């Protein structure tokens, strides 16, 4: 992926991302390539910002910056000279996914923006999408839900900080229930809070109730169950764990005896 922009006094900047995709907690590698303009330029620094972009109801857009890292300190960019800044920067473990089962998440994008402090001003260059795939343990949870009959249909981004997360946002991946749970819920929401050796799984159910009696076309969101949180160790991937049973036990606990 290449970002290209002409800045003040003819300076050009290209940001080249070398990875087809990345994983949460992995590395983003690439190069920022600068071509000097008509005069020597003082560059005070280069920063990469990670953005979560979402198109919301009514055609509006929102963009939340959730991480930034400096990839260069000050240097001078001579006239018409090329300067290349390679980078290999770690990504937060809680980085939202941009796709589920190989399909891009609708109305969402994770983007990388290059910020160049040049001539006493900050230029925020155009950003480029970043493909973020699930960690193996995250994918195994998603696969278990599919094998239990749950169907992925949407994902959204929420603003705030969950306990155990360092990010100012979190992602909810939403599933339609299997026939077994259709009377108990309208949707199941899944949130991941990953770390170096394990991933926390947050499950939440939603149920909608119809307003009676004369306004049957209206609906109100019923109360949400308390989040159920559990931890899956990455080492379990090497063991003969029945992931479907493990996930179903947690759904049953979340719903309680009345389910």
ZASE-10571 format. One record per residue: x negated, z negated, y negated of N, C-alpha, C, CB in turn; residue in one letter. Coordinates in steps of 0.1 Angstrom, whole numbers, padded with zeros to 4 digits, always signed. Atoms other than C-alpha are relative to their C-alpha. Glycine has a CB too. Example, Ala and Ser with C-alpha at 12.3 -4.5 7.8 and 13.67 -1.06 7.14 Angstrom:
// residues 2
-0009+0000+0012-0123-0078+0045-0009+0000-0012+0010-0012+0000a/+0009+0000+0011-0137-0071+0011+0008-0008-0011-0004+0014-0005s/
//
This chain:
// residues 259
-0008+0000+0012+0000+0000+0000-0009+0000-0012+0010-0012+0000x/+0008-0001+0012-0013+0009-0034+0009-0002-0013-0007+0013-0001x/-0006+0002+0014-0003-0004-0069-0009+0007-0010+0003-0015-0003x/+0008-0006+0010-0015+0017-0098+0006-0001-0013-0003+0015+0004x/-0005+0002+0013-0012+0010-0134-0011+0003-0010+0006-0014-0002x/+0009-0002+0011-0029+0021-0166+0002-0010-0011+0001+0015-0006x/-0001+0011+0009-0036-0008-0189-0005+0004-0014-0007-0013+0005x/+0005-0002+0014-0048-0012-0225-0013+0007+0000-0001-0014-0008x/+0013-0008+0002-0076+0012-0237-0004+0008+0013-0011-0010-0004x/+0003-0009-0011-0073+0033-0205-0005-0007+0012-0009+0010-0004x/+0004+0007-0013-0082+0006-0179+0010+0003+0011-0002-0015-0003x/-0009-0002-0012-0067+0015-0145-0003-0011+0010-0003+0014+0006x/+0001+0010-0010-0060-0010-0118+0008+0005+0012+0005-0014-0005x/-0007-0003-0012-0051-0002-0082-0002-0013+0009-0006+0012+0007x/+0000+0011-0010-0042-0030-0057+0003+0006+0014+0009-0012-0004x/-0001-0006-0013-0047-0019-0021+0002-0012+0010-0012+0009+0004x/-0003+0010-0011-0031-0041+0007-0004+0007+0013+0015-0005+0000x/+0006-0007-0012-0049-0034+0039+0008-0003+0013-0014-0005+0002x/-0008+0004-0012-0024-0050+0064+0013+0007+0000+0002-0016+0000x/-0013-0005-0001+0006-0033+0077+0011-0010-0001+0001+0007+0014x/-0009+0012+0001+0023-0067+0080-0009-0012+0000+0011+0000+0011x/+0006+0013-0001+0014-0103+0077+0009-0010+0006-0004-0005-0015x/-0007+0011-0006+0024-0136+0093+0000-0012-0009-0005-0003+0014x/+0001+0012+0008+0033-0169+0076-0012-0008+0005+0013-0009+0002x/+0012+0008-0004+0001-0190+0075-0012+0009+0003+0003-0009+0011x/+0011-0009-0002-0020-0159+0080-0007+0004-0013+0005+0013+0007x/+0007-0004+0011-0041-0139+0056+0005+0013-0006-0015+0001+0004x/-0003-0013+0007-0034-0112+0030-0014+0005-0004+0009-0002-0012x/+0013-0006+0004-0064-0089+0027+0002+0013-0007-0008+0003+0013x/-0001-0012+0008-0070-0061+0003-0011+0001-0011+0013+0001-0007x/+0010-0002+0011-0089-0049-0028+0008+0002-0013-0009+0011+0003x/-0004-0004+0013-0082-0048-0065-0011+0009-0006+0003-0013-0010x/+0010-0010+0004-0099-0017-0078+0003+0003-0015+0001+0013+0008x/-0001-0002+0015-0105-0014-0116-0009+0012-0004-0004-0013-0007x/+0008-0011+0006-0117+0017-0135+0000-0003-0015+0006+0014+0003x/+0001+0003+0014-0130+0010-0170+0005+0010-0009-0015-0002-0003x/-0006-0009+0010-0115+0025-0201-0010+0005-0010+0011-0007-0007x/+0008-0006+0010-0129+0038-0233-0011-0009-0007+0009+0006-0011x/+0010+0009+0005-0148+0006-0242-0002-0011+0010+0005-0007-0014x/+0002+0011-0009-0163-0023-0224+0011-0010-0001-0014-0007-0002x/-0011+0009+0000-0136-0048-0214-0004-0013+0007+0012+0006+0007x/+0002+0014-0006-0138-0086-0208+0012-0003+0009-0003-0010-0011x/-0011+0004-0009-0117-0095-0178-0002-0015+0003+0000+0008+0014x/+0001+0014-0002-0110-0132-0177+0003-0005+0014+0009-0007-0010x/-0003+0004-0014-0096-0133-0142+0011+0009+0006+0004-0014+0001x/-0010-0007-0007-0074-0117-0116+0007-0010+0010-0006+0012+0008x/-0009+0009-0008-0045-0135-0099+0010+0008+0008+0007-0011-0008x/-0011-0006-0007-0022-0125-0071+0012-0010+0001-0004+0003+0015x/-0012+0008+0000+0014-0139-0073+0009+0005+0011+0007+0000-0013x/-0010-0004-0011+0038-0139-0043+0014-0003-0006-0002-0008+0013x/-0013+0001+0006+0074-0133-0053+0011+0003+0011+0002+0011-0011x/-0012-0003-0009+0107-0135-0034+0011+0006-0009+0005-0014+0007x/-0010-0008+0008+0131-0109-0048+0013+0001+0008-0006+0014-0003x/-0013-0001-0007+0168-0109-0040+0010+0007-0010+0004-0014+0004x/-0011-0006+0007+0197-0088-0051+0013-0008+0004+0002+0016+0004x/-0011+0009-0003+0227-0110-0054+0014+0006-0005-0002-0014-0008x/-0014-0005+0003+0265-0107-0060+0001+0006-0014+0010-0011+0003x/-0002-0006+0013+0275-0084-0088-0011+0009-0005+0002-0011-0010x/+0011-0009+0004+0244-0062-0088-0011-0007-0007+0005+0011-0008x/+0010+0007+0007+0223-0089-0103-0013-0002+0009+0005-0014-0005x/+0012+0002-0008+0187-0096-0093-0006-0013-0004-0010+0012-0003x/+0008+0012+0003+0166-0128-0091-0013+0001+0007+0008-0013+0004x/+0014-0001-0005+0129-0132-0085-0006-0014-0002-0008+0011-0007x/+0007+0013+0001+0112-0165-0077-0014+0001+0005+0008-0010+0010x/+0014+0001-0004+0075-0169-0077-0002-0012+0008-0010+0000-0013x/+0002+0012-0009+0065-0192-0048-0014-0003+0003+0008+0002+0012x/+0014+0003-0003+0027-0190-0046-0008+0009-0009-0003+0002+0015x/+0010-0009+0007-0003-0177-0066-0014-0005+0003+0003-0001-0016x/+0014+0003-0003-0040-0176-0060-0009+0009-0008-0003+0002+0015x/+0010-0007+0007-0070-0165-0081-0009+0007+0009-0008-0009-0010x/+0009-0008-0008-0091-0137-0066-0013+0004-0007+0007+0012+0006x/+0013-0003+0007-0117-0133-0093+0000-0009-0013+0000+0015-0005x/+0003+0007+0013-0133-0152-0122-0003+0010-0010-0011-0010+0002x/+0003-0009+0011-0145-0137-0155-0011+0010+0004-0004-0007-0012x/+0010-0010-0001-0165-0105-0156+0002+0011-0011-0001+0007+0015x/-0001-0011+0009-0172-0075-0178+0002+0013+0007-0012+0001-0010x/-0003-0013-0006-0158-0041-0169-0006+0011-0010+0015+0002+0002x/+0006-0010+0009-0181-0014-0184+0008+0013-0002-0014+0004+0005x/-0007-0013+0003-0169+0019-0199+0000+0009+0013-0006+0007-0012x/-0002-0009-0011-0156+0042-0171-0007-0004+0013-0006+0013-0004x/+0006+0005-0013-0172+0021-0144+0011-0005+0009-0010-0011-0003x/-0009+0005-0010-0155+0011-0112-0004-0014+0005+0001+0009+0013x/+0003+0013-0005-0153-0025-0101+0011-0004+0010+0001-0011-0012x/-0009+0003-0011-0138-0036-0068-0001-0015+0003-0004+0008+0013x/-0001+0014-0003-0126-0071-0061+0007-0001+0014+0008-0009-0011x/-0007+0002-0013-0120-0077-0023+0006-0014+0000-0010+0003+0011x/-0006+0013-0002-0098-0105-0013+0005-0002+0014+0012-0002-0010x/-0006+0005-0013-0087-0124+0018+0005-0014-0003-0010+0001+0012x/-0006+0012+0005-0063-0151+0008+0010-0005+0010+0007+0002-0014x/-0009+0006-0010-0043-0175+0030+0014+0000-0006-0004-0014+0004x/-0014+0001+0004-0005-0173+0028+0006-0014+0004+0008+0011+0007x/-0006+0013-0004+0017-0204+0028+0007+0001+0014+0011-0004-0011x/-0006+0000-0013+0030-0214+0062+0016+0002-0001-0002-0013+0007x/-0015-0001+0002+0066-0215+0047+0004+0014-0006+0004-0011-0008x/-0003-0013+0006+0064-0179+0034+0013+0006+0007-0011+0010+0002x/-0012-0006-0006+0099-0163+0039-0003+0013+0007+0010+0003-0012x/+0001-0012-0007+0103-0135+0063+0007+0011-0008+0007-0001+0014x/-0006-0011+0006+0110-0100+0051+0008+0009+0010-0010+0009-0007x/-0007-0008-0010+0124-0087+0084+0004-0009+0011-0008+0012+0005x/-0005+0007-0012+0143-0099+0115+0001+0010+0011+0013-0008-0003x/+0000-0009-0011+0137-0082+0148-0004+0015-0004+0014+0000+0007x/+0005-0014+0005+0119-0053+0130+0008+0007-0010-0001+0008+0012x/-0009-0006+0010+0147-0046+0106-0002-0008-0013+0014-0001+0004x/+0002+0006+0014+0141-0053+0068+0013-0008-0003-0002+0010-0011x/-0012+0008+0004+0164-0081+0055+0006+0006-0012-0005-0015-0003x/-0007-0007+0011+0190-0065+0034+0001-0009-0013+0015+0003+0005x/-0001+0006+0013+0190-0073-0003-0011-0011-0003+0013-0007-0002x/+0011+0009+0002+0157-0092-0001-0014+0007+0001+0000-0012+0010x/+0013-0006-0001+0120-0084-0005-0010-0011-0004-0002+0013-0009x/+0012+0008+0003+0087-0103-0005-0010+0009-0007-0006-0008+0012x/+0008-0009+0007+0064-0088-0031-0013-0007-0005+0008+0005-0013x/+0013+0004+0005+0028-0091-0043-0002+0006-0014-0012+0004+0009x/+0002-0005+0013+0021-0089-0080-0014-0003-0005+0010-0006-0010x/+0014+0002+0005-0014-0085-0095+0001-0003-0015-0009+0013+0003x/+0001+0004+0014-0020-0103-0128-0014+0001-0005+0006-0014-0002x/+0013-0002+0005-0049-0092-0149-0001-0006-0014-0004+0015+0000x/+0002+0006+0013-0061-0114-0178-0011+0009-0007-0005-0015+0001x/+0009-0011+0006-0076-0086-0200+0001-0001-0015+0004+0013+0005x/+0001-0001+0015-0087-0087-0237+0009-0010-0006+0005+0014-0005x/-0007+0011+0006-0071-0121-0243+0015+0001+0003-0002+0000-0015x/-0014-0001-0003-0037-0110-0229+0002+0001+0015+0007+0013-0007x/-0003-0001-0014-0020-0112-0195+0008+0012+0003+0006-0013+0005x/-0007-0012-0004-0009-0080-0179+0006-0003+0014-0008+0013+0000x/-0006+0002-0013+0016-0084-0150+0003+0014+0006+0012-0009+0000x/-0002-0013-0004+0013-0052-0131+0012+0001+0009-0013+0005+0008x/-0012-0002-0009+0041-0037-0110-0004-0006+0014+0003+0015+0002x/+0002+0007-0013+0046-0055-0077+0003+0010+0012+0008-0012+0001x/-0002-0009-0012+0046-0040-0042+0006-0009+0012-0013+0007+0004x/-0005+0008-0011+0066-0051-0011-0010-0004+0010+0012+0007+0007x/+0009+0006-0011+0049-0072+0016+0009-0002+0012-0007-0013-0005x/-0007+0002-0012+0061-0070+0052-0005-0013+0006-0002+0012+0010x/+0003+0013-0006+0063-0106+0066+0008-0001+0013+0003-0012-0010x/-0007+0001-0013+0071-0109+0103-0001-0014+0005-0007+0009+0010x/-0001+0014-0005+0080-0140+0122-0012-0003+0009+0013-0001+0009x/+0010+0005-0009+0054-0161+0139+0006+0000+0015-0004-0015-0004x/-0005-0001-0013+0056-0160+0177+0010-0011+0004-0011-0001+0010x/-0010+0011-0003+0074-0194+0179+0013+0003-0007-0006-0013-0003x/-0012-0003+0007+0098-0184+0152+0008+0012+0007-0003+0004-0014x/-0006-0011-0007+0105-0151+0170+0007-0005+0013-0010+0011+0003x/-0006+0005-0012+0112-0170+0202+0013-0007-0002-0010-0009+0008x/-0012+0006+0004+0138-0191+0185+0011+0010-0003-0002-0010-0012x/-0010-0010+0003+0155-0160+0171+0004+0007+0013-0007+0010-0010x/-0003-0006-0013+0153-0144+0206+0010-0008+0008-0012+0004+0008x/-0009+0009-0007+0169-0175+0221+0014+0001-0005-0006-0014+0000x/-0013+0000+0006+0198-0174+0197+0007+0014+0004-0001-0001-0015x/-0005-0012-0004+0203-0137+0205+0005+0000+0015-0010+0012-0002x/-0003+0001-0014+0202-0144+0242+0012-0009+0003-0012-0005+0008x/-0012+0009-0001+0229-0171+0237+0012+0006-0006-0003-0014-0007x/-0011-0007+0006+0251-0146+0220+0002+0000-0014+0012-0005+0007x/-0001+0001+0014+0245-0154+0184-0005+0014-0006-0008-0012-0006x/+0003-0013+0006+0243-0123+0162-0005-0001-0015+0012+0010+0000x/+0005+0001+0014+0221-0121+0131+0007+0010-0009-0015+0004+0000x/-0007-0009+0009+0239-0107+0101-0004-0001-0014+0015-0003+0001x/+0003+0001+0014+0224-0119+0068-0011-0011-0001+0012-0004-0008x/+0009+0010+0004+0197-0140+0051+0000-0002-0015-0015+0003+0005x/+0001+0002+0014+0195-0156+0017-0010-0010-0004+0014-0004-0006x/+0010+0008+0006+0171-0175-0005+0007-0011-0008-0010+0007-0008x/-0005+0012+0008+0178-0210-0019-0011-0006-0008+0006-0011+0010x/+0010+0006+0009+0160-0226-0048+0000-0015+0002+0003+0003-0014x/+0002+0014-0002+0146-0261-0042-0011-0003+0009+0013-0007+0005x/+0011+0004-0008+0121-0280-0022+0005-0009+0012-0011-0007-0008x/-0004+0008-0012+0129-0291+0014-0011-0010+0003+0003+0009+0011x/+0010+0010-0005+0112-0322+0028-0010+0007+0010+0006-0012+0006x/+0010-0006-0008+0079-0311+0044-0004+0014-0004+0005+0000+0014x/+0004-0014+0005+0077-0278+0025-0007-0001-0013+0012+0009-0001x/+0007+0000+0012+0053-0270-0003+0006+0010-0010-0014+0002+0002x/-0005-0011+0008+0074-0241-0017+0013-0004-0008+0003+0012+0009x/-0012+0003+0008+0101-0241-0044+0012+0007+0004-0003+0003-0014x/-0011-0007-0005+0124-0220-0023+0000-0002+0015-0001+0016-0003x/+0000+0000-0015+0136-0218+0013+0010+0012+0004+0004-0013+0006x/-0008-0012-0005+0152-0190+0034+0009-0005+0011-0009+0011+0006x/-0010+0003-0010+0184-0194+0054+0003+0014+0007+0013-0006-0006x/-0003-0011-0008+0188-0169+0083+0013-0003+0007-0011+0004+0010x/-0014+0003-0004+0225-0166+0092+0004+0008+0012+0010+0002-0012x/-0004-0007-0012+0240-0158+0125+0015-0002+0002-0007-0006+0013x/-0014+0002-0004+0276-0152+0137-0001-0006+0014+0007+0014+0001x/+0001+0008-0012+0284-0175+0166+0004+0009+0012+0009-0012+0000x/-0004-0006-0013+0288-0165+0203+0015-0004+0002-0009-0004+0011x/-0014+0003-0003+0323-0166+0218+0002-0015+0003+0005+0009+0011x/-0001+0014-0004+0316-0200+0232+0001-0010-0012-0013-0004+0007x/+0000+0009+0011+0312-0215+0197+0009+0005-0012-0014-0002-0006x/-0008-0007+0011+0337-0193+0177+0010-0010-0006+0007+0012+0006x/-0010+0010+0005+0362-0222+0174-0007-0011-0008+0008-0005+0011x/+0007+0011+0006+0335-0246+0163-0007+0003-0013-0010-0006+0010x/+0008-0004+0012+0318-0226+0135+0003+0014-0004-0015-0002+0002x/-0001-0014+0005+0320-0195+0114-0014+0006+0000+0006+0001-0013x/+0014-0005+0000+0282-0192+0111-0010-0011+0003-0003+0007-0013x/+0011+0010-0002+0250-0209+0121-0012+0005-0009-0005+0000+0016x/+0011-0003+0010+0222-0211+0095-0013-0006+0006+0003-0005-0014x/+0013+0004-0005+0185-0213+0106-0010+0001-0011-0004+0009+0012x/+0011+0000+0009+0156-0223+0084-0012-0005+0007+0003-0010-0012x/+0013+0004-0006+0120-0225+0094-0009-0007-0010-0007+0013+0005x/+0011+0006+0007+0094-0249+0080-0012+0000+0009+0004-0014-0006x/+0011-0001-0009+0062-0238+0097-0012-0008-0005-0004+0015+0002x/+0013+0006+0003+0028-0255+0099-0010+0005+0009+0002-0015+0001x/+0011-0006-0008-0005-0250+0116+0002-0001+0015-0013-0007-0004x/-0001+0002-0014+0005-0263+0150+0014+0000+0005-0007-0013+0004x/-0014+0001-0004+0043-0264+0150+0009+0005-0011+0004-0015+0004x/-0009-0005+0009+0074-0252+0133+0013-0009+0001+0004+0015+0002x/-0013+0007+0000+0104-0273+0122+0011+0010-0001+0000-0010-0012x/-0012-0008-0001+0138-0258+0130+0011-0008-0007+0003+0004+0015x/-0012+0006+0006+0167-0266+0107+0012+0008+0003-0002-0002-0016x/-0012-0006-0004+0201-0258+0120+0012-0006-0008+0003-0001+0015x/-0011+0005+0007+0233-0260+0100+0012+0009+0003-0003+0000-0015x/-0012-0008-0002+0269-0249+0107+0009+0000-0012+0007-0005+0013x/-0010-0001+0011+0295-0237+0083+0014+0004+0006-0004+0011-0010x/-0014-0003-0005+0333-0236+0089+0009+0002-0012+0005-0011+0009x/-0009-0002+0011+0359-0221+0066+0015-0003+0005-0001+0015-0004x/-0014+0003-0003+0395-0233+0065+0010+0007-0010+0002-0016-0001x/-0009-0007+0008+0425-0214+0053+0009-0010-0008+0009+0009+0009x/-0009+0008+0008+0446-0229+0025+0014+0002+0004-0002+0003-0015x/-0014-0001-0004+0482-0237+0035+0009-0005-0011+0002-0008+0013x/-0005-0011-0008+0509-0227+0032+0002+0013-0007+0013-0005+0006x/-0005-0012+0007+0517-0202+0005-0012+0009-0005+0008-0004-0012x/+0011-0008+0004+0482-0190-0003-0009+0003+0012-0008-0007-0012x/+0008-0002-0012+0471-0179+0031-0011+0010-0002+0010+0006+0011x/+0011-0009+0002+0449-0152+0017-0013-0006-0006+0004+0012-0009x/+0011+0007+0006+0427-0178+0000-0007-0008+0011+0005-0008-0012x/+0007+0009-0010+0400-0198+0018-0009-0008-0008-0008+0009+0010x/+0010+0009+0006+0378-0227+0009-0010-0004+0010+0007-0013-0006x/+0011+0003-0009+0345-0236+0024+0002-0015+0004-0014+0002-0006x/-0001+0014-0005+0349-0267+0046-0013-0007-0002+0005+0000+0014x/+0012+0008+0001+0324-0295+0047-0011+0005+0010+0003-0015+0002x/+0011-0004-0009+0290-0287+0062-0005-0012+0007-0012+0006-0008x/+0006+0010-0008+0275-0307+0090-0013-0004-0006+0000+0004+0015x/+0013+0004+0004+0244-0327+0083-0010+0009+0008-0003-0015+0004x/+0010-0008-0006+0213-0306+0089-0006-0007+0013-0011+0003-0010x/+0007+0005-0012+0198-0310+0124-0014+0006+0000+0008+0003+0013x/+0014-0005+0001+0160-0308+0123-0007-0004+0013-0006-0006-0012x/+0008+0003-0012+0137-0305+0153-0013+0008-0001+0008+0004+0013x/+0014-0006+0000+0101-0295+0160-0003+0007+0012-0010-0011-0003x/+0005-0007-0012+0088-0268+0183-0015+0002-0002+0007+0014+0001x/+0015-0001+0000+0051-0269+0192-0004+0014+0004-0006-0010+0009x/+0005-0013-0004+0032-0236+0193-0005+0001+0014-0010+0005-0010x/+0006+0000-0013+0016-0247+0225+0011+0002+0011-0007-0014+0002x/-0011-0002-0010+0050-0245+0242+0001+0015+0004+0013-0005-0005x/-0001-0014-0004+0047-0207+0242-0008+0003+0012-0006+0008-0012x/+0008-0002-0012+0021-0211+0270+0006-0007+0012-0014-0005-0003x/-0006+0008-0010+0044-0233+0290+0013+0007+0005+0003-0014-0004x/-0013-0006-0005+0075-0224+0311+0012-0008-0005+0000-0001+0016x/-0011+0006+0007+0099-0237+0286+0013+0009+0000-0004-0005-0015x/-0013-0007+0001+0136-0227+0288+0004-0001-0015+0011-0005+0010x/-0003+0001+0014+0139-0219+0251+0015+0001-0003-0007+0011-0007x/-0015+0000+0002+0176-0210+0254+0007-0013+0002+0006+0011+0009x/-0005+0014-0002+0184-0244+0268-0004-0009-0011-0004-0005+0014x/+0005+0009+0011+0163-0261+0242+0008+0002-0013-0015+0003-0003x/-0008-0003+0012+0181-0243+0214+0014-0005+0001-0001+0015-0004x/-0014+0004-0002+0215-0249+0229+0002-0015+0000+0005+0006+0013x/-0001+0015+0001+0209-0286+0233+0001-0005-0015-0012-0006+0007x/+0000+0004+0015+0202-0288+0195+0013+0004-0007-0012+0006-0007x/-0012-0004+0005+0233-0268+0187+0011-0010+0004+0004+0014+0004x/-0010+0009-0005+0254-0291+0209-0001-0014-0007-0001-0002+0015x/+0002+0013+0007+0239-0322+0192+0005+0001-0014-0015-0004+0000x/-0004-0002+0013+0246-0307+0158+0015-0001-0001-0005+0013-0005x/-0015+0000+0000+0283-0301+0166+0006-0013+0003+0005+0011+0009x/-0006+0013-0003+0288-0335+0181+0010+0001+0012+0006-0007-0012x/-0008+0000-0012+0311-0346+0209+0013+0008-0001+0004-0014+0003x/-0013-0007+0002+0342-0330+0193-0001+0015+0003+0004-0002-0015x/+0002-0014-0003+0327-0295+0199+0005+0004+0014-0014+0004-0002x/
//
